[in-house]
Amino acid sequence: MKSPTRTKYPRVRAAGSNEWKQTTWDDALGRIARLMKADRDANFVATNSDGATVNRWITTGFLAASATTNETAFLTYKVVRSAGMLVFDNQARV
């Protein structure tokens, strides 16, 4: 049985293309950050219809790994929740 090959470099595929192109980590992480910020800016809900502060972002979610330390899990939870994400699950439950 052949073991899977680990991806060493990020790749990106343009919309409508079937070709993946290698990119740099800086470009890949910058693109992810820009797309997440654009989605959060467009869909963040600060208050509900009654005017109560809710600070939620439900159009993006996060799936965490199950094989991490408690410290890593705690920090992941804090980062995801501080961004306003409500859709947050753990791989151990899937």
Secondary structure, DSSP 8 states (H G I E B T S, - for coil): --------S-EEE-TT---EEE--HHHHHHHHHHHHHHHHHHH-EEE-TTS-EEEEEEEEEEEE-SSS-HHHHHHHHHHHHHTTEEEEEEGGG-
